Amino acid sequence: MKSITRLLLVVMTAALLVACQSKEADATLEPSPFEWIPSSQDGVELTMSTDTIDSDVDTLTFTIRNGGDEAIQFDSYYTVEKEIDGAWFVVPFREGVAFQDDAPSLAPSEQLDYVIPIDSFESDLTEGTYRIVKTAKFVDSEEDFVVAVPFSV
């Protein structure tokens, strides 16, 4: 009976240490400037082929699709955010990660796939809920809009 009690104590202590380490790592994340973000706006949509990924994947792929009536313009920058206790936090990129400084456009009915290498982040994506956030604008507009696509690890 004593050995079972000791074993349970060791298992519970290990679980507590793992949980504390995860919370400590997440505590260093910057809060997102956004709360709720739609996955589409005026026909512009972000999608992924799956809403759940395995923690051992090497890349994430998302698609920006212009289903609207006007061309859109955007840069190659995106963010990945993690939901923690109901709030969103920006997942930091590894030092030296760069984005092309161009502004491609998508005509109505066009789409573009983005591939995100997981090793571009400071640390692995741990279990949880995430979203990819992308800013765009209509070519004839000065005003940006933001769309996001959620996924789980």
PyMOL CGO cylinders between C-alpha atoms (Angstrom):
from pymol import cmd
from pymol.cgo import CYLINDER

trace = [
    CYLINDER, 0.00, 0.00, 0.00, 2.86, 2.39, 0.82, 0.3, 1, 1, 1, 1, 1, 1,
    CYLINDER, 2.86, 2.39, 0.82, 4.49, 1.75, -2.56, 0.3, 1, 1, 1, 1, 1, 1,
    CYLINDER, 4.49, 1.75, -2.56, 1.24, 2.60, -4.39, 0.3, 1, 1, 1, 1, 1, 1,
    CYLINDER, 1.24, 2.60, -4.39, 0.92, 5.81, -2.38, 0.3, 1, 1, 1, 1, 1, 1,
    CYLINDER, 0.92, 5.81, -2.38, 4.53, 6.75, -3.17, 0.3, 1, 1, 1, 1, 1, 1,
    CYLINDER, 4.53, 6.75, -3.17, 4.02, 5.99, -6.86, 0.3, 1, 1, 1, 1, 1, 1,
    CYLINDER, 4.02, 5.99, -6.86, 0.89, 8.16, -6.96, 0.3, 1, 1, 1, 1, 1, 1,
    CYLINDER, 0.89, 8.16, -6.96, 2.76, 10.97, -5.21, 0.3, 1, 1, 1, 1, 1, 1,
    CYLINDER, 2.76, 10.97, -5.21, 5.62, 10.80, -7.74, 0.3, 1, 1, 1, 1, 1, 1,
    CYLINDER, 5.62, 10.80, -7.74, 3.20, 10.80, -10.71, 0.3, 1, 1, 1, 1, 1, 1,
    CYLINDER, 3.20, 10.80, -10.71, 1.20, 13.73, -9.31, 0.3, 1, 1, 1, 1, 1, 1,
    CYLINDER, 1.20, 13.73, -9.31, 4.38, 15.73, -8.61, 0.3, 1, 1, 1, 1, 1, 1,
    CYLINDER, 4.38, 15.73, -8.61, 5.66, 15.12, -12.15, 0.3, 1, 1, 1, 1, 1, 1,
    CYLINDER, 5.66, 15.12, -12.15, 2.34, 16.20, -13.65, 0.3, 1, 1, 1, 1, 1, 1,
    CYLINDER, 2.34, 16.20, -13.65, 2.36, 19.37, -11.54, 0.3, 1, 1, 1, 1, 1, 1,
    CYLINDER, 2.36, 19.37, -11.54, 5.91, 20.24, -12.62, 0.3, 1, 1, 1, 1, 1, 1,
    CYLINDER, 5.91, 20.24, -12.62, 5.05, 19.79, -16.31, 0.3, 1, 1, 1, 1, 1, 1,
    CYLINDER, 5.05, 19.79, -16.31, 1.96, 21.98, -15.94, 0.3, 1, 1, 1, 1, 1, 1,
    CYLINDER, 1.96, 21.98, -15.94, 3.94, 24.71, -14.17, 0.3, 1, 1, 1, 1, 1, 1,
    CYLINDER, 3.94, 24.71, -14.17, 6.66, 24.70, -16.84, 0.3, 1, 1, 1, 1, 1, 1,
    CYLINDER, 6.66, 24.70, -16.84, 4.07, 25.06, -19.59, 0.3, 1, 1, 1, 1, 1, 1,
    CYLINDER, 4.07, 25.06, -19.59, 2.38, 28.02, -17.86, 0.3, 1, 1, 1, 1, 1, 1,
    CYLINDER, 2.38, 28.02, -17.86, 5.78, 29.62, -17.20, 0.3, 1, 1, 1, 1, 1, 1,
    CYLINDER, 5.78, 29.62, -17.20, 6.77, 29.35, -20.88, 0.3, 1, 1, 1, 1, 1, 1,
    CYLINDER, 6.77, 29.35, -20.88, 3.40, 30.76, -21.98, 0.3, 1, 1, 1, 1, 1, 1,
    CYLINDER, 3.40, 30.76, -21.98, 3.74, 33.68, -19.55, 0.3, 1, 1, 1, 1, 1, 1,
    CYLINDER, 3.74, 33.68, -19.55, 6.49, 35.21, -21.73, 0.3, 1, 1, 1, 1, 1, 1,
    CYLINDER, 6.49, 35.21, -21.73, 4.18, 35.63, -24.75, 0.3, 1, 1, 1, 1, 1, 1,
    CYLINDER, 4.18, 35.63, -24.75, 3.04, 39.12, -25.80, 0.3, 1, 1, 1, 1, 1, 1,
    CYLINDER, 3.04, 39.12, -25.80, -0.73, 39.76, -25.78, 0.3, 1, 1, 1, 1, 1, 1,
    CYLINDER, -0.73, 39.76, -25.78, -2.39, 39.98, -29.18, 0.3, 1, 1, 1, 1, 1, 1,
    CYLINDER, -2.39, 39.98, -29.18, -3.65, 43.40, -30.25, 0.3, 1, 1, 1, 1, 1, 1,
    CYLINDER, -3.65, 43.40, -30.25, -6.85, 41.65, -31.38, 0.3, 1, 1, 1, 1, 1, 1,
    CYLINDER, -6.85, 41.65, -31.38, -9.61, 39.79, -29.59, 0.3, 1, 1, 1, 1, 1, 1,
    CYLINDER, -9.61, 39.79, -29.59, -12.08, 38.18, -31.97, 0.3, 1, 1, 1, 1, 1, 1,
    CYLINDER, -12.08, 38.18, -31.97, -11.05, 38.05, -35.65, 0.3, 1, 1, 1, 1, 1, 1,
    CYLINDER, -11.05, 38.05, -35.65, -13.32, 36.72, -38.43, 0.3, 1, 1, 1, 1, 1, 1,
    CYLINDER, -13.32, 36.72, -38.43, -12.05, 34.04, -40.82, 0.3, 1, 1, 1, 1, 1, 1,
    CYLINDER, -12.05, 34.04, -40.82, -13.50, 36.00, -43.75, 0.3, 1, 1, 1, 1, 1, 1,
    CYLINDER, -13.50, 36.00, -43.75, -14.39, 39.57, -44.58, 0.3, 1, 1, 1, 1, 1, 1,
    CYLINDER, -14.39, 39.57, -44.58, -16.07, 40.87, -47.72, 0.3, 1, 1, 1, 1, 1, 1,
    CYLINDER, -16.07, 40.87, -47.72, -15.31, 37.58, -49.48, 0.3, 1, 1, 1, 1, 1, 1,
    CYLINDER, -15.31, 37.58, -49.48, -11.64, 37.40, -48.45, 0.3, 1, 1, 1, 1, 1, 1,
    CYLINDER, -11.64, 37.40, -48.45, -11.03, 34.21, -46.49, 0.3, 1, 1, 1, 1, 1, 1,
    CYLINDER, -11.03, 34.21, -46.49, -8.22, 32.37, -44.72, 0.3, 1, 1, 1, 1, 1, 1,
    CYLINDER, -8.22, 32.37, -44.72, -8.49, 28.58, -44.66, 0.3, 1, 1, 1, 1, 1, 1,
    CYLINDER, -8.49, 28.58, -44.66, -6.44, 25.52, -43.75, 0.3, 1, 1, 1, 1, 1, 1,
    CYLINDER, -6.44, 25.52, -43.75, -6.90, 22.03, -45.13, 0.3, 1, 1, 1, 1, 1, 1,
    CYLINDER, -6.90, 22.03, -45.13, -7.33, 20.71, -41.59, 0.3, 1, 1, 1, 1, 1, 1,
    CYLINDER, -7.33, 20.71, -41.59, -8.30, 22.30, -38.29, 0.3, 1, 1, 1, 1, 1, 1,
    CYLINDER, -8.30, 22.30, -38.29, -6.13, 19.98, -36.19, 0.3, 1, 1, 1, 1, 1, 1,
    CYLINDER, -6.13, 19.98, -36.19, -2.43, 19.31, -36.70, 0.3, 1, 1, 1, 1, 1, 1,
    CYLINDER, -2.43, 19.31, -36.70, -0.02, 16.89, -35.04, 0.3, 1, 1, 1, 1, 1, 1,
    CYLINDER, -0.02, 16.89, -35.04, 2.70, 18.38, -32.85, 0.3, 1, 1, 1, 1, 1, 1,
    CYLINDER, 2.70, 18.38, -32.85, 5.38, 16.71, -34.97, 0.3, 1, 1, 1, 1, 1, 1,
    CYLINDER, 5.38, 16.71, -34.97, 4.56, 18.38, -38.32, 0.3, 1, 1, 1, 1, 1, 1,
    CYLINDER, 4.56, 18.38, -38.32, 7.29, 20.42, -40.02, 0.3, 1, 1, 1, 1, 1, 1,
    CYLINDER, 7.29, 20.42, -40.02, 5.05, 22.98, -41.75, 0.3, 1, 1, 1, 1, 1, 1,
    CYLINDER, 5.05, 22.98, -41.75, 1.63, 24.62, -41.63, 0.3, 1, 1, 1, 1, 1, 1,
    CYLINDER, 1.63, 24.62, -41.63, -0.14, 25.57, -44.84, 0.3, 1, 1, 1, 1, 1, 1,
    CYLINDER, -0.14, 25.57, -44.84, -2.86, 28.18, -45.06, 0.3, 1, 1, 1, 1, 1, 1,
    CYLINDER, -2.86, 28.18, -45.06, -4.65, 29.69, -48.03, 0.3, 1, 1, 1, 1, 1, 1,
    CYLINDER, -4.65, 29.69, -48.03, -5.77, 33.26, -48.59, 0.3, 1, 1, 1, 1, 1, 1,
    CYLINDER, -5.77, 33.26, -48.59, -8.67, 33.26, -51.04, 0.3, 1, 1, 1, 1, 1, 1,
    CYLINDER, -8.67, 33.26, -51.04, -10.24, 36.32, -52.65, 0.3, 1, 1, 1, 1, 1, 1,
    CYLINDER, -10.24, 36.32, -52.65, -13.91, 35.55, -53.14, 0.3, 1, 1, 1, 1, 1, 1,
    CYLINDER, -13.91, 35.55, -53.14, -14.77, 39.24, -53.28, 0.3, 1, 1, 1, 1, 1, 1,
    CYLINDER, -14.77, 39.24, -53.28, -15.44, 41.58, -56.18, 0.3, 1, 1, 1, 1, 1, 1,
    CYLINDER, -15.44, 41.58, -56.18, -12.24, 43.64, -55.90, 0.3, 1, 1, 1, 1, 1, 1,
    CYLINDER, -12.24, 43.64, -55.90, -8.52, 42.84, -55.96, 0.3, 1, 1, 1, 1, 1, 1,
    CYLINDER, -8.52, 42.84, -55.96, -6.80, 42.69, -52.58, 0.3, 1, 1, 1, 1, 1, 1,
    CYLINDER, -6.80, 42.69, -52.58, -3.24, 43.54, -51.61, 0.3, 1, 1, 1, 1, 1, 1,
    CYLINDER, -3.24, 43.54, -51.61, -1.16, 42.22, -48.71, 0.3, 1, 1, 1, 1, 1, 1,
    CYLINDER, -1.16, 42.22, -48.71, 2.41, 41.57, -47.67, 0.3, 1, 1, 1, 1, 1, 1,
    CYLINDER, 2.41, 41.57, -47.67, 4.02, 38.26, -46.77, 0.3, 1, 1, 1, 1, 1, 1,
    CYLINDER, 4.02, 38.26, -46.77, 3.89, 38.92, -43.01, 0.3, 1, 1, 1, 1, 1, 1,
    CYLINDER, 3.89, 38.92, -43.01, 1.54, 36.93, -40.77, 0.3, 1, 1, 1, 1, 1, 1,
    CYLINDER, 1.54, 36.93, -40.77, 1.38, 36.10, -37.09, 0.3, 1, 1, 1, 1, 1, 1,
    CYLINDER, 1.38, 36.10, -37.09, 0.49, 32.94, -35.22, 0.3, 1, 1, 1, 1, 1, 1,
    CYLINDER, 0.49, 32.94, -35.22, -1.30, 33.40, -31.92, 0.3, 1, 1, 1, 1, 1, 1,
    CYLINDER, -1.30, 33.40, -31.92, -2.11, 31.00, -29.10, 0.3, 1, 1, 1, 1, 1, 1,
    CYLINDER, -2.11, 31.00, -29.10, -5.22, 31.11, -26.93, 0.3, 1, 1, 1, 1, 1, 1,
    CYLINDER, -5.22, 31.11, -26.93, -4.46, 30.87, -23.21, 0.3, 1, 1, 1, 1, 1, 1,
    CYLINDER, -4.46, 30.87, -23.21, -7.24, 31.14, -20.64, 0.3, 1, 1, 1, 1, 1, 1,
    CYLINDER, -7.24, 31.14, -20.64, -9.54, 32.88, -23.13, 0.3, 1, 1, 1, 1, 1, 1,
    CYLINDER, -9.54, 32.88, -23.13, -6.99, 35.49, -24.29, 0.3, 1, 1, 1, 1, 1, 1,
    CYLINDER, -6.99, 35.49, -24.29, -4.78, 35.48, -27.42, 0.3, 1, 1, 1, 1, 1, 1,
    CYLINDER, -4.78, 35.48, -27.42, -0.98, 35.80, -27.34, 0.3, 1, 1, 1, 1, 1, 1,
    CYLINDER, -0.98, 35.80, -27.34, 1.51, 36.23, -30.21, 0.3, 1, 1, 1, 1, 1, 1,
    CYLINDER, 1.51, 36.23, -30.21, 3.84, 33.25, -30.76, 0.3, 1, 1, 1, 1, 1, 1,
    CYLINDER, 3.84, 33.25, -30.76, 7.31, 34.78, -31.27, 0.3, 1, 1, 1, 1, 1, 1,
    CYLINDER, 7.31, 34.78, -31.27, 9.42, 34.04, -34.32, 0.3, 1, 1, 1, 1, 1, 1,
    CYLINDER, 9.42, 34.04, -34.32, 12.97, 32.75, -34.00, 0.3, 1, 1, 1, 1, 1, 1,
    CYLINDER, 12.97, 32.75, -34.00, 15.58, 35.51, -34.23, 0.3, 1, 1, 1, 1, 1, 1,
    CYLINDER, 15.58, 35.51, -34.23, 16.55, 36.22, -37.83, 0.3, 1, 1, 1, 1, 1, 1,
    CYLINDER, 16.55, 36.22, -37.83, 13.25, 35.15, -39.43, 0.3, 1, 1, 1, 1, 1, 1,
    CYLINDER, 13.25, 35.15, -39.43, 12.49, 37.59, -42.25, 0.3, 1, 1, 1, 1, 1, 1,
    CYLINDER, 12.49, 37.59, -42.25, 9.57, 38.24, -44.58, 0.3, 1, 1, 1, 1, 1, 1,
    CYLINDER, 9.57, 38.24, -44.58, 9.68, 39.43, -48.18, 0.3, 1, 1, 1, 1, 1, 1,
    CYLINDER, 9.68, 39.43, -48.18, 8.99, 43.13, -48.48, 0.3, 1, 1, 1, 1, 1, 1,
    CYLINDER, 8.99, 43.13, -48.48, 6.61, 42.87, -51.40, 0.3, 1, 1, 1, 1, 1, 1,
    CYLINDER, 6.61, 42.87, -51.40, 2.90, 43.53, -51.74, 0.3, 1, 1, 1, 1, 1, 1,
    CYLINDER, 2.90, 43.53, -51.74, 1.33, 40.87, -53.94, 0.3, 1, 1, 1, 1, 1, 1,
    CYLINDER, 1.33, 40.87, -53.94, -2.26, 41.24, -55.01, 0.3, 1, 1, 1, 1, 1, 1,
    CYLINDER, -2.26, 41.24, -55.01, -5.01, 38.74, -55.64, 0.3, 1, 1, 1, 1, 1, 1,
    CYLINDER, -5.01, 38.74, -55.64, -7.70, 39.36, -58.22, 0.3, 1, 1, 1, 1, 1, 1,
    CYLINDER, -7.70, 39.36, -58.22, -11.24, 38.17, -57.50, 0.3, 1, 1, 1, 1, 1, 1,
    CYLINDER, -11.24, 38.17, -57.50, -11.46, 34.34, -57.49, 0.3, 1, 1, 1, 1, 1, 1,
    CYLINDER, -11.46, 34.34, -57.49, -7.69, 33.93, -57.02, 0.3, 1, 1, 1, 1, 1, 1,
    CYLINDER, -7.69, 33.93, -57.02, -6.00, 32.28, -54.07, 0.3, 1, 1, 1, 1, 1, 1,
    CYLINDER, -6.00, 32.28, -54.07, -2.48, 31.89, -52.69, 0.3, 1, 1, 1, 1, 1, 1,
    CYLINDER, -2.48, 31.89, -52.69, -1.05, 29.20, -50.43, 0.3, 1, 1, 1, 1, 1, 1,
    CYLINDER, -1.05, 29.20, -50.43, 1.43, 30.05, -47.68, 0.3, 1, 1, 1, 1, 1, 1,
    CYLINDER, 1.43, 30.05, -47.68, 3.71, 27.44, -46.12, 0.3, 1, 1, 1, 1, 1, 1,
    CYLINDER, 3.71, 27.44, -46.12, 4.93, 28.19, -42.60, 0.3, 1, 1, 1, 1, 1, 1,
    CYLINDER, 4.93, 28.19, -42.60, 8.00, 26.26, -41.38, 0.3, 1, 1, 1, 1, 1, 1,
    CYLINDER, 8.00, 26.26, -41.38, 7.42, 25.31, -37.75, 0.3, 1, 1, 1, 1, 1, 1,
    CYLINDER, 7.42, 25.31, -37.75, 11.10, 25.88, -37.00, 0.3, 1, 1, 1, 1, 1, 1,
    CYLINDER, 11.10, 25.88, -37.00, 10.59, 29.60, -37.72, 0.3, 1, 1, 1, 1, 1, 1,
    CYLINDER, 10.59, 29.60, -37.72, 9.12, 29.93, -34.21, 0.3, 1, 1, 1, 1, 1, 1,
    CYLINDER, 9.12, 29.93, -34.21, 11.13, 30.41, -31.04, 0.3, 1, 1, 1, 1, 1, 1,
    CYLINDER, 11.13, 30.41, -31.04, 9.75, 27.15, -29.64, 0.3, 1, 1, 1, 1, 1, 1,
    CYLINDER, 9.75, 27.15, -29.64, 7.60, 24.22, -30.68, 0.3, 1, 1, 1, 1, 1, 1,
    CYLINDER, 7.60, 24.22, -30.68, 3.85, 24.67, -30.92, 0.3, 1, 1, 1, 1, 1, 1,
    CYLINDER, 3.85, 24.67, -30.92, 2.54, 22.95, -27.80, 0.3, 1, 1, 1, 1, 1, 1,
    CYLINDER, 2.54, 22.95, -27.80, -0.92, 21.47, -27.40, 0.3, 1, 1, 1, 1, 1, 1,
    CYLINDER, -0.92, 21.47, -27.40, -3.62, 24.10, -27.58, 0.3, 1, 1, 1, 1, 1, 1,
    CYLINDER, -3.62, 24.10, -27.58, -5.71, 26.38, -29.79, 0.3, 1, 1, 1, 1, 1, 1,
    CYLINDER, -5.71, 26.38, -29.79, -3.97, 28.70, -32.24, 0.3, 1, 1, 1, 1, 1, 1,
    CYLINDER, -3.97, 28.70, -32.24, -4.85, 31.03, -35.08, 0.3, 1, 1, 1, 1, 1, 1,
    CYLINDER, -4.85, 31.03, -35.08, -2.99, 32.40, -38.09, 0.3, 1, 1, 1, 1, 1, 1,
    CYLINDER, -2.99, 32.40, -38.09, -3.60, 36.14, -38.48, 0.3, 1, 1, 1, 1, 1, 1,
    CYLINDER, -3.60, 36.14, -38.48, -3.23, 38.00, -41.78, 0.3, 1, 1, 1, 1, 1, 1,
    CYLINDER, -3.23, 38.00, -41.78, -3.77, 41.66, -42.67, 0.3, 1, 1, 1, 1, 1, 1,
    CYLINDER, -3.77, 41.66, -42.67, -4.89, 42.73, -46.15, 0.3, 1, 1, 1, 1, 1, 1,
    CYLINDER, -4.89, 42.73, -46.15, -6.64, 45.59, -47.91, 0.3, 1, 1, 1, 1, 1, 1,
    CYLINDER, -6.64, 45.59, -47.91, -8.61, 46.16, -51.05, 0.3, 1, 1, 1, 1, 1, 1,
    CYLINDER, -8.61, 46.16, -51.05, -6.40, 47.71, -53.75, 0.3, 1, 1, 1, 1, 1, 1,
    CYLINDER, -6.40, 47.71, -53.75, -8.54, 50.86, -54.00, 0.3, 1, 1, 1, 1, 1, 1,
    CYLINDER, -8.54, 50.86, -54.00, -8.73, 51.31, -50.23, 0.3, 1, 1, 1, 1, 1, 1,
    CYLINDER, -8.73, 51.31, -50.23, -6.35, 52.74, -47.64, 0.3, 1, 1, 1, 1, 1, 1,
    CYLINDER, -6.35, 52.74, -47.64, -7.98, 50.77, -44.83, 0.3, 1, 1, 1, 1, 1, 1,
    CYLINDER, -7.98, 50.77, -44.83, -6.58, 47.40, -43.74, 0.3, 1, 1, 1, 1, 1, 1,
    CYLINDER, -6.58, 47.40, -43.74, -8.68, 44.52, -42.50, 0.3, 1, 1, 1, 1, 1, 1,
    CYLINDER, -8.68, 44.52, -42.50, -7.68, 41.42, -40.56, 0.3, 1, 1, 1, 1, 1, 1,
    CYLINDER, -7.68, 41.42, -40.56, -8.72, 37.80, -41.02, 0.3, 1, 1, 1, 1, 1, 1,
    CYLINDER, -8.72, 37.80, -41.02, -7.67, 34.69, -39.09, 0.3, 1, 1, 1, 1, 1, 1,
    CYLINDER, -7.67, 34.69, -39.09, -8.00, 30.93, -39.30, 0.3, 1, 1, 1, 1, 1, 1,
    CYLINDER, -8.00, 30.93, -39.30, -8.03, 28.83, -36.10, 0.3, 1, 1, 1, 1, 1, 1,
    CYLINDER, -8.03, 28.83, -36.10, -6.40, 25.44, -35.64, 0.3, 1, 1, 1, 1, 1, 1,
    CYLINDER, -6.40, 25.44, -35.64, -5.53, 23.07, -32.82, 0.3, 1, 1, 1, 1, 1, 1,
    CYLINDER, -5.53, 23.07, -32.82, -2.35, 21.18, -31.99, 0.3, 1, 1, 1, 1, 1, 1,
]
cmd.load_cgo(trace, "trace")
